[in-house]
Every structure is written in C-alpha cells, then in structure tokens.
Amino acid sequence: MSQVQTRQMGRLTAAGTLDKLDDALSLLARLKALHFIDYDGSEDDLSLGKPNDKAEEIAKLLNKTRAAAAQVEPSGPSKAASLATVRKLIDEGLEDKVDTLLGDLSRMDEIENSISSQSEEESVLSLLSPLGIDIELLSGYDSITSFVGTVDDLKAAEAAAGNGMFVSGTSGKTNVVAVFVRNDDADSVSSALSEAGYAEIQLPEGSGDPSSRMNELMNQRLALQSEGEEISNSVSNWVDDNGEELICGLEVLERDHELITSPVKVAVSAHAFVIDGWVEMDRSADIKVALGNICTVVDVEPFVIQAGGAHHDHDDEHHEPEMPPIAYQPRSTTKPMELVTDMVGRPGYGRLDPTVFMFFTYPIFFGVMLGDMAYGLATVGLGTLLYSRAGTNDTLKLGGRFLQMIGVSTLIFGYLYAEIAGFEIFLYDKMTYADGSYMKDAAGHYMYTDNQSPVAFLSALYFPFDIEHGYGWEASYGFSLSLAFPFHRVGSHMTDLIIISLYMGCFHVLLGLIMGFRDILLVGNGHGGVGLVAAFFEKGVWMILMVGGFMFAHGFLGSYDELLLPGVSLIAFSTICLIWTLYRYHGLDLFVAVLMGPVEAIGLMPTVISYVRLFAVGIVGVKIAETGNHMFFDKISMDEPLMAVLLIIGWLLVQAFAWLLGVFSPNIHAARLHMVEWMKQYYDSSGQPFSPFGGTSQYVEGE
C-alpha cells in the first residue's frame, strides 16, 4: 500500500477448545500481531476468561521489581539481552536481590525521617536551652499553668507574668520565656503575653537538661548519617552490579504478566474460547497458518470503509463501525517524521498519513529559517551523538535521525545563503572616490573591493560556479518571484525571501486542502458529508478562494491589472459557497452563516501570512549571531593575548546560544506551521495507535 496511507487492517476472530487457550495466547504474544478487542461480557452464554494460576505470584514479583526500578532508575543495557539469560536470572535469585534492595531503600527512608524529626527537636531544644530548666519541669503541673514560648517584647512579657515566676533567655536574636502562674491567673496572663508577641513552643517529650538532650540527639544523628551513607553506597553498588538485570527482568516480567492475565480479554464458555482483535492484513496469512494448528476457526475479515463513516461486514449489515487502530507503513528514511505525526495524533483510518509529506516540507521549512553551514554541521553532529548513545531506545534513535535530517537541510540552505556562523562568505564593498561617488570601470560597471568577509577563504567552496562579487545565477519568474544563487537573505534578496515565504505558505496550505478534498471525497467529513459535492464545498471552495486571493493580490499590488476582476469574482463566488457550506454542512442558521461566511473567508489571509515567519525567524537568528561576531570576533587581536582568549570564549558562547536558539525556535515554528496552519486544512487525528499483544522488545530479545 502507498506510503501516504496507513496499513490496511482486518478483524481477526479465532475460536477453539478451552484447553488450547493458553497455547493460542502464547503464540499471539510471540507473533506480536494482534491488537486485542477486550470482550465486554455482553453475551449471556459467554463470560470473561480467568487469569493463569501463576498470575498472583508473577504480579507480586512484578510489583516489587517496578517499585525498585522506580526508586533507583537504573539504565538498561546498550544491547538487547537474550531471553534465556534473563529468565535464568529471574529464576536464580532476582527476587532475593530485589528484596535486599527494597530493604535498604526502606531503611534509608526511615533514616531520613528520623533525621528530619531529630532536626526539628534539636531546633526546639536550642530555644529551650538558654532557660536552664529541665524539660520535664516546663509543664505537667496541677495547680500551675506554664507558658513557654518566644516573645517580641521581653519587658512586656515580664510585666505580664505579674506575681508568677518568670524565666527568660536569648537564643540568637530570639527572646525565649517561661512563665509559671496560678491557674486562676492563666487567662489574664495569656492575654497580656499575646500583646508581647508571644508564640508558644511545642515542648518535646523527654526529661533532663535540653543541652544534654541536644548532644544526645546530635550523636544519634551522626550515627544515622553514617549508616545512611553506608546504605547509599550499598545501593549504588547494587545498581552498578544489578541495574541492567533489574531492567531486563522487569521487561520480561511485564511480558509474562500481560500474557498470564490476557484470558480476561477473551470470551469463554464452558468448553470454548473466542479471541477478537485487529491484525495487519499483510500479516494475516501468516497468522491464520500459525493459529490453524491450535484454533478450530480462524477468520480475518478485511475492514473496508464505506464512504460516509460506515462499512459492510460479511453479513452485509450496515452500521457504525468500531474503527481499527492505526499502524504506520514500514519505513526507514521517513520514519523519524512519525515523531511529529504522533505529537498531533495518528490519522483516522483510511485518511492520508502526513508523515511522508512532512519528510519533505518540515526539513525545508527548518532549513529556510536556520540556514547556516556551521549550525547545520553542529545539528548533524548532535543528531549523530544522540543516535550513537541511544542504545536500545528506538525513540532516541529516531530523535537522532530527525536532528540529522534537519541539520542536513540547514547545511544545504546555509550553502545557498553563503552563511556560516553568522558570517556572510561574500562581503564586497563598492569602491568610492573622495567625494563619495562610486567608482566605475571603462565599461561602466561598478568597481568593488576584495572580499572583506572574515571567512572569505570559504568562497573556494563555490569554485565550480561563476560568481562575481558574491553574485552568480539569478532568475525572475514573474509574479514578483525571483531566485538567485547565492541567495543573500540579509542583503539584496531580503524582499525576495519574504515573497518566497508567502508562496510557500500558499502552496503548503493548498496541499493541505487538496489532501482534505481527497479524504472527504473517499471517506467523508466525519459528520455525514461525503463525495464530490461535499468535498467541493468543504475544501474545493477554499482552493478557489486561495486562487482568487492570489489573483487579486497581484492585480491590486502588482503589474497584472487583468487579474484584479477575475480575482474579485472568485473571492465573491467562494464566499457565497462558504455561506452555504456553513449552513448545509456545519448546521449554522442561515442568518449566522451569512455573517460568518465573509469572516471565514478573510481568515485564510492570516493563515498564509503566518508563513512569513519562515523569513522573520531566520533573520532574527542571523542578527543574533552577527551581533556576537561584531561584539567579540571583530575585536580579537593577538596583541593582547589574554583579552583575545576572553573574546574568543565570549564569541563561542554567543555562537552556542545562537545555535541552541536556532535549533529550538525554528523547530517550534516549523511544527506550528505543520500542526496548525497546514493540518487544520484536512487532518483528522482520531486514530488510535496499533498496540500489538506481547509488548515491545527494548532490552530483551523477543521469543
């Protein structure tokens, strides 16, 4: 099937005798080909299956292993381990090792809690110590009420004590008091102490001198800290020795747990079972052969969408279907762009997959914005480093390849722009006379200085091309569109880049509308409309509006006056059609549709104008790097070695900042142009990922 669509899916129904259920599930787990449809228990004569007898035992070990892995976060192996080796590790003492680790981690938590509690008690004792009164004497009287706390005004607190006993002290800048009064005077003393800024101290349990108790707690804390360090070192050593085993064991246990609990997804009777799910049609023949030796009945029915949202099964009944999950086509070169597609959501079944389209447009947009040979090489290098360090992590590998793709595009556009690290490779000045007039040769051509660029030596990269004073091939294609090589985006071709950005926006949005037209024509618009008429009013009208706007803009602003009237006519026609679209297909009242139609039509203009960011973001990045070059690089002189070193460091820091900003900012804007401006023209992200039973193999080889 074409790469612009997802894989065709089929509905698998497999039935057999109940004693073969475990064999069938084990086989499906090894095949990793079935996306389960859980049985909902709706049939009277069928019930949910029961988990394997070992389910509780494996679940217990799995929970322990998950808890351990969550707390120590070990790294997995760089290469997938063999399944036999990992199973041997599980059978020969993984649980004991995990119990040891969990015991150490539990003890570390106890120590941390004890130290925290003791620290709080020490802070209280440090306040009580200046009073010189044993802890047990500060409270616990029958006929006397005690007030122990801090005050803001020491004299006012002493006056508040009246005929009672008053003891005070100072801990740092904090005033501490202990007041003992008869119970009858407690209320009045409490009120007076409040005016002195009294705040009660929660007295600790225990007895004896606070200072002695503090020393005792300090010794206990030191002992706990020492024990904690020993346990921490022990845990670190455990992770170094067993971390990879833990990760591999966890993966295998999760597979086993999924397998032994999978009968609860299956419909069973007293003597038979029925498995229901989705499979990829290009694997259906192999699946049927494999299950044929175990199951009595194996049937795979291709899922066929009926335009408008329903489909026909083999019994020819017409109904709203349960849509299949979405599996991407097998890919290699374009696979990294699946990361971008998954950020939005997978396409609805039967609709176009944007992944291949973004393989071309996303790097181009990124390259147009960043467009610098040095930053392109740095991005490729970062991607290569990430890929080499990814190990068994497929997502990191795709991320590395994604960076390589956009890095290559940046390198190519940097070459087209003749820019490297913010420097222009070709930098010529016109020669002038003393009065400021330009010098010309005998043929009347301007005379130029030598190449003034600090990286002029890189002009050798353009040796095969006929380039004079930084300018080579140029061509004008009408409609204000001009191209050149090299393309000086921060110089003479800045206006051209703005126009090119708008053209890219027009064609990108138009591509989205064409894709949406196809989806509605063949699949439907999701709310009842399908076919040529629906596709015309939903997407075709917007295409006409786009063409009309293009003609009007050139007729009004350019030298194509003959396009003005046709452009206005197309805009008026498409606006009327939009009013009908809102009324007929989106359910708006006619009056509201009449009001909203022109507003919707005008909304296409900011969508296209949004693509000017392809110009603006790139220019900002260039100017940041250029500013760093002027501030640091241009001032480097070997006459002052120390200052030269500092300037070089400063220049490198600015370049690093410009590159990092260049990696993030163009990515954000390229993603926005695709996910918002482009995909809103057609994309239905209702697809659910295909999740095959049996899990994925990351750190351990599959069976």
N, C-alpha and C positions, 0 to 999 in steps of 0.2 A: 504494500500500500504506500501511497505517496507520503513523503516526509512532512507534508503540510497538514496531515491529518493524524490523529492518534490511532492506536491499534484497534482493529475490529474485535469485539468481544462476543462471547457466546455464553448461554446459560447451561451449566452442567447439572444434570440430575443423575445421581448414581445410587442404586439400591442393591441391597444384598442381605444375606442372613446375618443376624446379630452377632454371631460368633466371629464374623470376619470384619467387624467394625474397626477394631484396633489395627488390623493389618492395612485396611484401606486408609485410615488416617495417617499411619506411619508412612505409607507410600506417598500420599499427598504432601506430607511435610517434607519429604526428601525432594519431591519434584518442585516444590515452591511455585506452584502454578495455579492454585485455587484461591480466589477471594471469596471467603465464606459469606453466605447469607444466613444469618442466625435464624434458627427455627423459633417462631413466636408462640408455639403451643396452641395455635388456633384450631387444630383438628381434634375432634373428640377421640378418635381411635389411635392417635399418636401422642407421644409425650417427649419431654426432653431427655436426652441421654444422661448417664451418670459418669462422673469422673473416674479415672483409673484408681485402683486401690492404693497406689503409691502417691496419690496426689497430695495428701496431708504431709507425708514425710518430705517430699521434694519442696513443697511450699514452705515448710519450716526452714529448711536449709537455704532456700532462695531468699527468704526474708532476712535471715542472718547475713547472707552474702551481700545483699543490697544495702543493708544498714552499714556494714563495714566499708563497702566501696564508697558510699555517700559521705562518710566521715573522713576517709584518708585520701580520696580522689587519686588513685594510682593511675599511671599511664599504661596503656596497652602495649603489646609487642609491636615492633616495626613490621614484622612478617607474620602472616597467619599461622597459628599453631595447628598441629594435626589433631583431629578429633580424638583419636585413640589415646594420645598423650594426655589430653585434658581430662578425659574420662578416668584415666588411671590416677591422675592427681586427685580427682574428686573422691574416688573410691578409697584412696590410701591416706586419708587424713586431712583433707581440706577443711572439713567441719571443725576438727580439733584446732587447726591453725586459726580459723576464723573466731572460734570461741576464745582463744588466747588473746587475740587482737581486741575483741569486744570487751573482754575483761579489763585489759589495760586501758582502753578508752573510757570505760565506765569509771575506773579508779581515777583517771585524770579529771573527769568531771567532778567527782567527789572532792578531790583535792582543790580544784578551782573554787568550788562552792565553799569549802572550809576556809580557804584563804580569804575569800571575799567576806565571809561572815566575821572572821577574826579581825580583818582590817576595819570593819565597821565598829567592832567592840573596842579596838585599840583607839580609834578616834574619840569614842565616848570616854574611855579611861583617861586619855590625855587631857580632857576637860576637867575630870574629877580630881586628878592628881594634885593640883595646887590647893585643894581644900584641906588635904591632910587628914581625911576622915575615912575609916574603913568602909567598904562598900555596904556591908550588912547594917551599918549604923545610920545610913542615909534614909532608911524607910522601915516600915514594919511596926510602928508604934500604935498602941490602942488609944491613948488619950492625947496624942500629939500628932499634928499634921505637918508633914515636911514638904518644903518646896525646894527642889534642886533644879537649877537651870542657868541660863545666861540672861544678862540684863544689859541694857544700853546705858542706864544711869545708875552707877554704883551707890551714890549718896541717897538717891531717892529710894533705892531698894532697901538700904539700911534703915531709912526712916520708916518704910512700910513694915519692917519687922516689929516695930514697937517694942513691947516688953518681951518679945520672943528672943530666941537665940539666933544670932546672925553670924555666919562664917562666909568669907569671900576669898577669892584668889583670881589670878590672871593667867590665862593660857594664851600666849602670844598677845594679840590685841583684843582678845575676848574676855569679858568680865564674867566670872562664874560665882554663883552664890548658893548657899544652903541656908534656908530659913526654917526654924522649928518653932511652932506656936501651938497654943492650946486649940483644941478642936472648935471651941466656941468662937475663936477669933479668926478661923480659917477663911471665912468668906470675905471679911473686910481686908485681910492681908492679901488675899488673892487679887482683889480689885485694885489695891494700891500697887502691887507688883506689876500688874498689867500696864499701869501708867508709866512704870520704869522700863518698859520694853522687855518684860520677862518672857522667856521661851523655855518651856520645860525640856529637860533632858531625860530620855528614856533610860532608866538605870539598868545596867546589865545584871545578870544573875551571878551569884558567887559571893565570896567574902574575902576579907583581908584588904591589905593596902593596895590601892589602884596601881601604884608604881610597880609593885612586885608582880601584880597580875599582868601588867604590860610586858614585863620582862619574860614572864612565863609564856605569854602568847607569842612574843617575838621568837622565842626559841622553837615553839611549835611550828610557827610559820616557816622558819628557816628549814626545819626538818621536812615539812611538807613540800617546800620548793625544791629541796634536794631530791626528794622522792619523785616529784613531778618531772624533773629534768631527766632522771634515770628512765622513767617510763616513756617520756617523749623520745629519748634516744632509742629505746627498745622498739617503739612504734615505727620510728624512721627506718631502723634496721629491718624490721618486719616487712615494711613496704618495699624496701630495696630488694629483699630476698624473695618476697612472695607476691608483690604487686601485680605482676603480669599474670601469675597463676590465678589471682583473685578475679581479674577482669575476664580472663578466658573462661574460668569456671562459672562466673556469673552469666556469660553469654550462653553457655551450654545449658545451664540450669533454666534459664528463661525459655530456651527452645523446648526443653523437656516439660516444663510446666505448661507451656502452650499446648503441647501435644497431649498430655495426660488429662487436661481439662477440656480439650476440644469436643468430647462427646456431648457436652451441654449445648453445643451449637447444632446438634444433629437431631432429627426427628426419628424416634424409635418406637417400635411396638414390642409385643412380647417375643417376636421371633425375627424381626427385620429392622433395617435402618434405611433412611433416605438422606443423602447428602445433597445440599443445594448450594450453588455458588456460581461465580463468574470465572471464565478462563479466557485466555487469549486464543483467538481462532487459529493462529498459525502454529499453536502447540496442541490443538485439540486432538489431532490424530494420534499423537504420541500418548496423550493422556488416556484416550479411550483404549489403546492397546495395553497400557500398563495396568489400568483398572479392570480390564476384561478378565484377567485371571482371578480376580478377587470378588468382583461385584456381579450380580446376576443381570442387572440392567445398567447400561452406561449410555447416556444420550447427551449430546451437545447441540443446542439449537442456536444458530447464529442470531444475534439481536439485530433486527432491521428497523430503523426508524421510519415511521410513516410521517411524511411532511405534515406539520401542524401539531406535533407533540405526542402522538400515539403510535402504536405499532400493532402488527398482527403476529400472533403466535401460530404454532402449527394447527391449532384448533380453529383458526381464523376468527377468533373473538377480538373485538375492537375495544381497547381500554387504555387508560392512562398507565404507562409502564413504570416499573421500577428501573431507573436508569442505571446502566452499568458503570463501574468505576473506570477511571481513565489511566491507560498505560501508554507511555510515550513509545514512539517507534525506536528501534535500535539505532543508536547514533554513536559517532565518535567525534568528528570535528566540531559539530554544532552542539554537542551535549552540554558544555558549560552554560549555554544560554537557558537551559532548563531551570537554573537557579533563579533567573529573573522571572520566568513564567510562573514558577512556584510561589514567588513573592506575592503575585496577584491571585493565584488560584488556577487550577487546571481548567482547560476549556470544556464546555459542555460536550457531551457525546455527539459525534457527527459534525461538529463545528471545526473550523480551521484552527490549527495549532500555530501560535505566533512564533514559536521557538526559532524556526529556520529563517523567518523574515528578520527577526531581531539579530540573528547572526551577522547579517549584512549591515543593517541600519544602526544598531547600537554602537559597534566599534567606530563606524563612520562619524556618528554624532560626537562621540567622545574624542576622536582624533581631531575633528574640526575645532573643538574647544581647547584642548590642551596643546596639541600640535607643536611639539618641541622635541628635537632629537635626543637631547640629554635626558629629559624626563621620560621619553619613550623607552630608552635603554634601562633607566632605573626601574620603571614599572615592569618591564620584561624580567629584569633581574629579581625583583621582589616576587613575581609570579613563579619564577623558576625555583627560588629558595623555598617558597611555600609548598610547591609541588614535591620537592625533594624531601621535605620534612614531614609530609603528610602521612607517611607510613601506610597503614591500612584504612585511613579515613578518606573515603571516597569524596565526601563533601569538600574537604580541604584540597583534594586533588583538583576537583572542578574549579574551586576558587583560584587556585594557582594558574590553571589554564585560562580562566577568564581574564586574569590580570595580564597574562602573556598576550592574549588577543587584543585587548585594548591598548597594551603597550606597543605592539607592532603597528597598530593604526596610528598611535601618537607619533611613532618614529617616522612613518611614511608622510604624515601631514607636516611634521617638523621639517622634513626634507623639501616638501613642496613650498613651505613658508620660508625656507632658508633661515631657520632659527635654531639656536642651541643654547640652553641655559639662560634664556632671555636676551641673548646677543643676536643681532642680525648679522648673517655671514657676509652680506654685501652691503657696504655702507660707503657711498660715494657722495662727495660734495661738489657742487658746481663751482668752477673757478671764477673769481671776480676781479675786476680792476679796482684801483684805489677808490674810485667814486661809487663803488658798489654795483656797477653794471656787470652782467655776465659776459665772460669771455667765450668767443666762438672761433672755430677754425675756418679755413678758407671756404669750406663747403657750407658754412652757416650752421654747423652743428655745435651744440654746447660742449665746452671742454670741462673735463672732470679731474679731480684729484685722484691719487691712488686710493685703493681700498683702505678706509680708515677703521674698519672693524677690528677689535682685539682678536677675533677668531678668523681673520682674513685667510689664514692658511687653509681653512676648511673649504675654501672655494674650489680646491682641487677635486672635491667630490663631484663637482658639476662639470668636470673637464669634457665629457663627451658632448655636451650641449653648447650651442652657440649663444653665449651670454655676454653681453656688453654692458659694463657699468651696472651690473645687477639685474638687467632686464634681458629676457630671452623671448620665448614664444608668447604671443598674445593673440587673442581672437575674440571677436564680438559676434554674438548670435542673435542680435535683435532683442526686442522686449527688455532692454536695459541689462541684458545678461552678458557679462564679459568674463573671460577666463585668461589666466596668464601663468607662466612658469619662468622663474619663481613668482609666487603669489605673495606680495608684500602686504600682509593684512594690517600691519600697524603703520603703513605708509600710504602709498598711492592707490592701493587696492582695498582700502577700508570700506568705502562705499559699496564696492562690488561684493564684499563679503556679506554686508547687510542684505543686499538683494538676493544673494545666493541662499542665505538663511531663510528668507521668505519663500523662495522657490522650493527649498527642501521641505518647509512646512506644508506648502500646498500639495506637493506630491505625496508626502507621508500621510497626511490626512485623507487625501484621495485614495491612497492604497487601502487605508482602513475602511473607507466607505465601500470600496469595491468588494473587500472581504465580507463586510456586513451584508452587502447585496447578495452575494453567493449564499451565505448562511440562511438568510430569510427565504431566498428562492427555493432552496432544497430542504431546509429543516424547519424554518418558521421563526417568528419573532418572539416566541415564548408566551404570547397571550392571544393565540388564535389566528393570527395572520400568517399566511404562507403563500408562496407562488409569486409570479411575476408582478402582479398588481401591488401586492403588499411590499415586495422588495423595492418597487419603484417609489412608492410613497414614503417608505421608511428610510431608504438610502439613496435611491436614484435622484430624488428631489434635491438632496443635499449636494450631490455631484453636479447637478445643473446649477445650483446656487454657487458652488465653487467656481465653475467655469464662467458664469455670469459675473461674479465678483472680479475675477481675473481680467475679463474683457473691460469691465467698467473702469477698473483702476488704471489700466493702460490707456484707455480712451480719455479719461479725465486728467491724468497726470502726465502722460507721455505724448508721443507723436502719432498715435494711432486713433485719430478722431473718429474714424469709421467704425471703431469697436464700441463707442460710447452707447449708441442707441440699442444695438443688439444686447449689450451687457445689461442695460437697464431693463430690457424686455425679459431677459432670462431671470433676472432677480425678481421682477414682479410676478412672473409665472410661477417660480419656485416658491415664493412667499405664499401665494394663493394655495398652492398644493400643500404647503406645510400646515396651513389652517385646516385643510381637510384631513390631513394626517392626524393632527391633534384631536380633531372631532371624531373621526372614524376609528382610529386605531388606539388612541390613548384615553378615550372616554371623557374628554372635556366637553362642557357645554359649548354650543356654537358661539355664543357671545364671548365667552372666555377664550375660545380658540382664536377668534378674530383678533382679540387683544394680544394674545401670546404669540401668534404666528410671526409678526414682524420682529418681536423681541428675540424669538428663537433664531430667526434669520440673521439678525445683527450679531448674535452670539458666536457665529462662525468666524467673524473677523478677529476677535481677541485670541481665538484658538490658533489661528495661523500666525498672528503677530507674536504669540508666545515663543515661536521658534527663533525669534531674534536673539534669544539667549545663547544660541549657538555662536553668535558673533560676540555678544557682550561679555559672557563668562570668560571666553578666551582672551579678549583684550585686557580684562582686569588682571588675569593671571600673568600676562606678558608684562604689564606695567609694574606689578609687584616685583617680578624678577629683575626688570630693568632698573627699578629704583635701587634694589640691592646692589646691582652692578655699579651704578653711579656712586653710591654711598661708600662702597668698600673696594670693589675691584679696581676702579679707575684711580684710586688714591694709593694703591700699593706701590711702594718704592723700596728698592733694595738698599737705598742709602740709610734707611732706618730699619734694620733687621727686625727688632722687637715689634715695632709698630706694624711692619709688613706681616709678621706672623699673626698679630691680633686682627688685622684687616682681613687676612685670608680666612681665619676662623669665623669672623663675622660674616664674610661673604658666603662661606659654606653653610652657615646656619640659615641665612636668608634663602639660599637655594633649596635647602632641605624643607624649609617652611613652604616655599612656593611649590615645591614638588608635592608635598603632602596635601596642601590645599588643592593642587591641581588634580590629585587622584580622587579626593573626596567630592569636591564641588562639581566637576563635570559629570561624575557618576550620578550624583543626586539629580542634576538637571536632565541628563540623558534618560534616567529612569522615569522622571516626571513626564517627559515628552512621550515616552512609550506607554506608561501606565495610565496617564490621564488624557493627554491630548489625542493620542492615537487609539488606545484601546476603547475609549468611550464611544468610538465610532462604530464598533462592531462586537466587542468582546463579551462573551458570557462565561463567567468564571465559576459556574456551578458544579464543575466536575470534581468528583472525589478521587483521591489517588488510589491506584490499584495497590492493594496491600496483600501480597501472597501469604497464605498459610505456611508456616515453617520459619518465618522470620528471615532476617538478613544475616549473612555471614560477614562479620567485620574482622574479628580477631581469631576466629577458629574456622578451619576449613569445613565445608559442608559435607554431609554424608554422601 
